[in-house]
Amino acid sequence: MNRRNATESEHVILQKLPCRLDSSFGGRTLRTSLTLCLLLLVLSSAVVTPVGAVSQSEAQPSSDGEWKHHQSIVIFRNDDIQPYYRQPEMRAVDQVFVDEGVPVTQGVIPTTADGAILSEGQLCQYIRTQSTTHPDTFEYVLHGYTHNATTTFYGGSEFGDVAYATQYQQISDGTDILESCTGERSTTFIPPFDTYDNNTVRALTRQNYTAISGGGWFTIQYYNESEPFETGGMLHVPNSHSFVKDWSADELYTEEELEEAFDATHQNNGVYVQMLHYPTFTDESRLQTLRGLIHHMKSREGVRFMTLGEFAERSQQGKLERVDDGWLVWESNTLTETSEPELAEDSPAERPEQEQVTEPLAETSEEAPPKSGFERLYAVVLDFVKQFVG
C-alpha cells in the first residue's frame, strides 16, 4: 500500500471511532481511546517525506552511470603540431601525457608557409598510431591554416579582420587536410595567435564546428568574457595561462608560478586551460616542469582532466553541469576491457575457500523500504485502534 492509500484508510478509521465509542464504551474507555487517537494524529503528522526530497534514482538519467562532483576542470592545449619541425621535442612532450595518463588537445597546423602539407611525410603515421594506441589521451584538432599573421587585428591574427569568404575557404581546406591525415573530422578550432572574430565563428558554425579556444586575454577584450561561454552557436573555451613567459627571451614560467595560476582557478571552481607549445620543451628540466605541474594538479582534490572536445561534447549532451561548488560530470559505469573491478579488503572473493560465506540478501526492495522507528510505532498504535472500530 502506498502512503496516499494508507492515509485515506487511517482517516476512515478515525471517522468511525467516535461512533463506536459513543455506542459501546464508558467514560474511562472513551478517555483512553481519545488519547490514542491524539497520539495517532501526532504520529501521522510526523511521518512525512520532506518537501522537495527526490530519491537518487529519480534525480539521475536512466542510462548506466552516475553524476560525479569535481571542484575544477583542467584542459591541456598543445599548439603548433606540424610537419618536420622539432619532432623529438614533440614526442617527448607526448610521452609525458602518456606516462601521466592525462588527456591533451593537440592543435595541428595543416599547411605551412613553405608549402609542407600535413598529409605528406611521417607525421600523419605517427598521429594515427598515437590515436590508435592512446585513444583516451590524444585529441587532434585544427590550428589555423598556415599559422601566418595576415592582419594586425589585436596585435596579429591569421583570421581576425579577414574576409568571411577567405576564412571559410581556409577552414574548409584545413579541415579536409587534417581529416585525410588523422582519419577524423575536427570539430574544435584553435586560432593562431589566440585571436579571431565573429566571421571566424560564423564560418566554423556553418562547417559543423562546436568549440573554439582562443586567448583568455583576447576574449575579455573582444567578448567581455574569460570563462567558457556560448555565442554565435559556438562554445568558446579560452585558455587560462601560457607556459611561455617571454617569447623573445625564450623564457618559461616557473613551476611555482604555474601552480599558483592553477590553484586560483581551482579554488574558484573554474575551468583551467593550460596552453603549451611543444617546440619550447628543449631540455629535461622543462619537461620536468610539465610533469611537476601535472603532479601538483593531481594532488588537489576534485580535479577532472578533459580535452576541449570532451568538454564541448559533454556540455552539448547535458553531461556536464556547472554548480555553485564546482562541476557535475555524468560518468558511465561501463568498464573498459582492461579495467577490473576493485575488491574491498576481506571480500568473499579474496577469502580462502573454506572461509567464504554467503551473505543473506536484505529483505528489502524499492517497493518495500525498511520502516523507521516512527513508522513501526505508528503501525502498532493503528492496529490497536482498529480493535475498537474493527
C-alpha positions as CSV (number, residue, x, y, z in Angstrom):
1,M,0.0,0.0,0.0
2,N,1.4,3.4,-0.9
3,R,1.5,6.3,1.5
4,R,-1.6,8.1,0.0
5,N,-3.8,5.0,0.3
6,A,-2.6,4.3,3.8
7,T,-3.5,7.8,4.8
8,E,-7.0,7.5,3.4
9,S,-7.6,4.3,5.3
10,E,-6.5,5.9,8.5
11,H,-8.9,8.8,8.0
12,V,-11.8,6.3,7.6
13,I,-10.8,4.6,10.9
14,L,-10.7,7.9,12.7
15,Q,-14.1,8.9,11.3
16,K,-15.6,5.6,12.6
17,L,-14.1,5.7,16.0
18,P,-16.3,8.4,17.7
19,C,-19.5,6.5,16.7
20,R,-18.1,3.3,18.1
21,L,-17.1,5.0,21.3
22,D,-20.4,6.7,21.9
23,S,-22.4,3.4,21.5
24,S,-20.1,0.8,23.1
25,F,-17.9,2.2,25.9
26,G,-17.9,4.2,29.1
27,G,-16.1,7.3,30.1
28,R,-12.8,5.7,31.1
29,T,-12.5,3.8,27.8
30,L,-13.6,6.9,26.0
31,R,-10.7,8.9,27.5
32,T,-8.2,6.2,26.8
33,S,-9.3,5.8,23.2
34,L,-9.3,9.6,22.6
35,T,-5.8,9.7,23.9
36,L,-4.8,7.0,21.5
37,C,-6.4,9.0,18.7
38,L,-4.5,12.1,19.6
39,L,-1.2,10.1,19.6
40,L,-2.2,8.6,16.2
41,L,-2.7,12.1,14.7
42,V,0.7,13.3,16.1
43,L,2.5,10.3,14.6
44,S,0.6,10.8,11.3
45,S,1.9,14.3,11.0
46,A,5.5,13.3,11.9
47,V,6.0,10.5,9.3
48,V,6.1,12.5,6.1
49,T,8.6,12.9,3.2
50,P,10.3,16.3,3.2
51,V,9.0,18.7,0.6
52,G,11.2,18.7,-2.5
53,A,13.1,15.5,-1.5
54,V,13.8,13.4,-4.6
55,S,15.3,9.9,-4.5
56,Q,18.7,9.5,-6.1
57,S,17.3,7.2,-8.8
58,E,14.7,9.8,-9.7
59,A,17.4,12.6,-10.0
60,Q,19.7,10.7,-12.4
61,P,19.3,9.9,-16.1
62,S,18.2,6.4,-16.9
63,S,21.4,5.5,-18.7
64,D,24.1,3.4,-16.9
65,G,26.2,5.9,-15.0
66,E,26.3,8.4,-12.2
67,W,26.9,12.1,-11.5
68,K,30.3,12.8,-10.0
69,H,31.2,16.1,-8.4
70,H,34.5,17.8,-9.3
71,Q,35.9,21.1,-7.9
72,S,37.6,22.2,-11.2
73,I,38.3,21.1,-14.7
74,V,41.7,21.1,-16.4
75,I,42.3,21.1,-20.1
76,F,45.8,20.9,-21.7
77,R,46.2,22.5,-25.1
78,N,49.4,21.8,-27.0
79,D,49.7,24.1,-30.1
80,D,51.7,24.1,-33.3
81,I,51.9,20.4,-34.2
82,Q,53.4,20.5,-37.7
83,P,55.5,18.5,-40.2
84,Y,59.2,18.2,-39.9
85,Y,59.6,20.7,-37.0
86,R,61.3,19.6,-33.8
87,Q,59.9,16.1,-33.9
88,P,62.0,14.8,-30.9
89,E,60.5,17.6,-28.7
90,M,57.0,16.7,-29.8
91,R,57.4,13.1,-29.0
92,A,59.0,13.9,-25.6
93,V,56.0,16.1,-24.6
94,D,53.6,13.5,-25.9
95,Q,55.3,10.9,-23.7
96,V,54.7,13.0,-20.6
97,F,51.0,12.9,-21.1
98,V,51.1,9.1,-21.9
99,D,53.1,8.5,-18.7
100,E,50.8,10.6,-16.6
101,G,47.6,9.3,-18.1
102,V,46.4,12.9,-18.7
103,P,44.5,13.8,-21.9
104,V,45.7,16.7,-24.2
105,T,44.2,18.5,-27.1
106,Q,46.8,18.8,-29.9
107,G,46.5,21.8,-32.2
108,V,47.7,20.8,-35.7
109,I,48.7,23.2,-38.5
110,P,47.6,21.7,-41.8
111,T,50.0,23.5,-44.1
112,T,53.0,25.7,-43.5
113,A,54.4,28.8,-45.2
114,D,56.9,26.7,-47.1
115,G,54.1,24.6,-48.6
116,A,54.6,21.5,-46.5
117,I,51.2,19.7,-46.5
118,L,50.3,17.7,-43.4
119,S,49.2,14.6,-45.3
120,E,52.7,14.2,-46.6
121,G,55.5,12.6,-44.6
122,Q,55.7,10.5,-41.5
123,L,53.8,12.8,-39.1
124,C,50.4,11.5,-40.1
125,Q,51.6,7.9,-39.5
126,Y,52.7,9.0,-36.0
127,I,49.4,10.8,-35.3
128,R,47.4,7.8,-36.4
129,T,49.5,5.5,-34.2
130,Q,49.1,7.7,-31.2
131,S,45.3,7.9,-31.8
132,T,45.0,4.2,-32.0
133,T,47.3,3.3,-29.1
134,H,46.2,6.0,-26.8
135,P,42.6,7.0,-27.9
136,D,41.8,8.5,-24.5
137,T,44.9,10.6,-24.3
138,F,45.2,12.5,-27.6
139,E,42.7,14.7,-29.5
140,Y,43.9,16.3,-32.7
141,V,42.1,19.5,-33.8
142,L,42.6,22.2,-36.4
143,H,45.0,25.0,-35.5
144,G,44.6,27.6,-38.3
145,Y,45.7,27.1,-41.8
146,T,49.3,28.3,-42.3
147,H,49.8,29.9,-38.9
148,N,50.9,33.2,-40.5
149,A,49.7,36.6,-39.2
150,T,47.9,38.2,-42.1
151,T,46.4,41.2,-40.2
152,T,47.3,43.4,-37.2
153,F,44.0,42.5,-35.5
154,Y,44.6,42.6,-31.7
155,G,48.4,42.5,-32.3
156,G,48.4,40.0,-35.1
157,S,46.0,37.4,-36.4
158,E,45.6,34.8,-39.2
159,F,41.8,35.1,-39.2
160,G,40.7,38.3,-37.4
161,D,39.7,41.1,-39.8
162,V,39.9,38.7,-42.8
163,A,37.0,38.5,-45.3
164,Y,34.4,35.9,-44.4
165,A,34.8,34.0,-47.7
166,T,38.5,33.7,-47.2
167,Q,38.1,32.4,-43.7
168,Y,35.5,29.9,-44.8
169,Q,37.7,28.5,-47.5
170,Q,40.8,28.2,-45.4
171,I,38.9,26.5,-42.6
172,S,37.3,24.1,-45.1
173,D,40.6,23.3,-46.8
174,G,42.4,22.9,-43.5
175,T,39.7,20.6,-42.1
176,D,39.9,18.4,-45.2
177,I,43.7,18.1,-44.9
178,L,43.6,17.3,-41.2
179,E,40.9,14.7,-41.8
180,S,43.0,13.0,-44.5
181,C,45.8,12.8,-42.0
182,T,44.0,11.7,-38.8
183,G,41.0,9.9,-40.3
184,E,38.7,12.0,-38.1
185,R,37.0,15.3,-38.9
186,S,37.8,18.1,-36.4
187,T,35.0,19.9,-34.6
188,T,37.3,22.1,-32.4
189,F,39.3,25.1,-33.7
190,I,42.3,26.8,-32.2
191,P,43.0,30.1,-33.9
192,P,46.7,31.0,-34.3
193,F,47.8,33.9,-32.0
194,D,44.7,33.2,-29.9
195,T,42.6,35.8,-32.0
196,Y,39.6,35.5,-34.2
197,D,36.4,37.5,-35.0
198,N,32.7,36.9,-35.5
199,N,33.2,35.9,-39.1
200,T,35.5,33.1,-37.8
201,V,32.7,31.9,-35.6
202,R,30.2,32.1,-38.4
203,A,32.4,30.1,-40.8
204,L,33.1,27.5,-38.2
205,T,29.5,27.1,-37.2
206,R,28.5,26.5,-40.9
207,Q,31.1,23.7,-41.1
208,N,29.7,22.0,-38.0
209,Y,32.4,23.0,-35.6
210,T,31.3,23.1,-32.0
211,A,34.1,24.7,-30.0
212,I,36.8,27.3,-30.4
213,S,39.7,28.0,-28.0
214,G,41.4,31.4,-28.2
215,G,43.2,33.5,-25.6
216,G,41.6,34.5,-22.3
217,W,43.2,37.9,-22.6
218,F,41.6,38.3,-26.1
219,T,38.0,37.1,-25.2
220,I,38.0,39.5,-22.2
221,Q,38.6,42.4,-24.6
222,Y,36.5,41.2,-27.6
223,Y,33.6,39.5,-25.9
224,N,34.0,40.7,-22.3
225,E,34.2,37.0,-21.2
226,S,37.0,34.9,-19.8
227,E,35.3,31.8,-18.6
228,P,33.7,29.3,-21.2
229,F,30.7,30.9,-22.9
230,E,28.4,30.4,-25.9
231,T,27.7,32.9,-28.6
232,G,27.1,32.6,-32.3
233,G,26.2,29.0,-32.0
234,M,29.7,28.2,-30.7
235,L,31.2,27.2,-27.4
236,H,34.2,29.4,-26.6
237,V,36.7,27.9,-24.2
238,P,39.5,30.4,-23.7
239,N,42.9,29.4,-22.5
240,S,43.8,30.4,-18.9
241,H,47.6,30.5,-18.9
242,S,50.6,30.0,-21.2
243,F,53.8,28.1,-20.4
244,V,55.8,30.8,-22.3
245,K,56.5,33.9,-20.3
246,D,58.7,35.8,-22.8
247,W,58.9,34.6,-26.4
248,S,61.8,36.9,-27.3
249,A,63.9,35.6,-24.4
250,D,62.7,32.0,-24.7
251,E,61.7,32.1,-21.1
252,L,59.0,29.9,-19.5
253,Y,57.1,30.4,-16.3
254,T,58.4,28.6,-13.3
255,E,56.6,25.6,-11.9
256,E,55.6,27.7,-8.8
257,E,54.1,30.4,-11.0
258,L,52.1,27.9,-13.0
259,E,50.9,26.1,-9.8
260,E,49.7,29.4,-8.3
261,A,47.7,30.2,-11.5
262,F,46.1,26.8,-11.4
263,D,45.4,27.0,-7.7
264,A,43.5,30.3,-8.1
265,T,41.2,28.7,-10.7
266,H,40.8,25.5,-8.7
267,Q,39.7,27.5,-5.6
268,N,37.2,29.4,-7.7
269,N,35.7,26.1,-9.2
270,G,36.7,27.2,-12.7
271,V,38.0,25.7,-15.9
272,Y,41.8,25.9,-16.3
273,V,43.0,25.7,-19.8
274,Q,46.8,25.3,-19.9
275,M,48.4,26.3,-23.2
276,L,51.8,25.0,-24.2
277,H,53.9,24.8,-27.3
278,Y,55.9,21.6,-27.7
279,P,58.8,23.2,-29.6
280,T,59.8,25.2,-26.4
281,F,60.4,22.0,-24.4
282,T,64.0,21.7,-25.4
283,D,65.5,20.0,-22.4
284,E,64.7,17.7,-19.5
285,S,64.3,20.5,-16.9
286,R,61.4,21.9,-19.0
287,L,59.8,18.6,-19.3
288,Q,60.1,18.2,-15.6
289,T,58.3,21.5,-15.1
290,L,55.4,20.0,-17.1
291,R,55.4,16.8,-15.0
292,G,55.6,18.8,-11.8
293,L,52.6,20.9,-12.7
294,I,50.6,17.7,-13.6
295,H,51.6,16.1,-10.3
296,H,50.5,19.3,-8.4
297,M,47.2,19.2,-10.1
298,K,46.7,15.6,-9.3
299,S,47.4,16.3,-5.6
300,R,44.4,18.6,-5.4
301,E,41.1,17.0,-4.6
302,G,38.3,17.1,-7.2
303,V,40.3,17.8,-10.4
304,R,38.8,16.4,-13.7
305,F,41.1,16.3,-16.7
306,M,39.4,16.7,-20.2
307,T,40.1,17.6,-23.8
308,L,38.5,20.5,-25.4
309,G,36.4,18.2,-27.5
310,E,35.2,16.2,-24.5
311,F,34.3,19.5,-22.7
312,A,32.2,20.7,-25.6
313,E,30.6,17.3,-26.2
314,R,29.5,16.8,-22.6
315,S,28.2,20.4,-22.5
316,Q,26.0,19.7,-25.6
317,Q,24.7,16.4,-24.3
318,G,23.8,17.7,-20.8
319,K,26.5,15.5,-19.2
320,L,28.4,18.5,-17.7
321,E,26.8,21.0,-15.4
322,R,28.1,24.0,-13.5
323,V,27.1,24.1,-9.9
324,D,27.9,26.5,-7.0
325,D,30.8,24.5,-5.7
326,G,32.2,23.1,-8.9
327,W,31.0,20.8,-11.7
328,L,28.8,17.7,-12.0
329,V,30.0,15.2,-14.7
330,W,27.9,12.3,-15.8
331,E,30.3,9.3,-15.8
332,S,29.5,6.0,-17.5
333,N,29.7,2.9,-15.3
334,T,30.8,0.8,-18.2
335,L,34.1,-0.9,-17.6
336,T,36.8,-0.9,-20.3
337,E,38.3,-4.3,-21.4
338,T,41.5,-3.6,-19.5
339,S,39.9,-2.4,-16.2
340,E,38.9,-4.7,-13.4
341,P,36.5,-4.0,-10.5
342,E,38.3,-3.3,-7.3
343,L,37.7,-5.7,-4.4
344,A,37.4,-4.5,-0.8
345,E,39.6,-5.9,1.9
346,D,38.4,-9.3,3.1
347,S,35.8,-9.6,0.4
348,P,34.5,-13.1,-0.2
349,A,36.4,-13.4,-3.4
350,E,39.7,-12.9,-1.5
351,R,39.0,-15.3,1.4
352,P,40.2,-18.9,1.4
353,E,37.6,-21.3,0.0
354,Q,36.7,-22.8,3.4
355,E,36.1,-19.3,4.9
356,Q,33.9,-17.9,2.3
357,V,30.4,-17.1,3.5
358,T,27.2,-16.3,1.6
359,E,25.7,-13.1,2.9
360,P,21.9,-13.2,3.2
361,L,20.1,-10.8,1.0
362,A,18.4,-8.0,2.7
363,E,14.6,-8.4,2.8
364,T,14.0,-5.0,1.3
365,S,13.3,-3.6,-2.1
366,E,12.4,-0.3,-3.6
367,E,8.7,-1.1,-3.2
368,A,9.2,-2.1,0.5
369,P,11.9,0.1,2.1
370,P,12.8,-0.6,5.8
371,K,10.4,1.1,8.3
372,S,11.6,3.8,10.5
373,G,11.0,3.9,14.3
374,F,8.1,6.3,13.8
375,E,6.5,4.1,11.2
376,R,6.8,1.0,13.4
377,L,5.2,2.8,16.4
378,Y,2.6,4.3,14.1
379,A,1.6,0.8,12.9
380,V,1.3,-0.6,16.4
381,V,-1.0,2.3,17.5
382,L,-3.1,2.0,14.4
383,D,-3.6,-1.8,14.9
384,F,-4.7,-1.1,18.5
385,V,-7.2,1.5,17.4
386,K,-8.6,-0.9,14.8
387,Q,-9.6,-3.3,17.5
388,F,-12.2,-0.7,18.7
389,V,-13.6,0.0,15.3
390,G,-12.8,-3.3,13.7
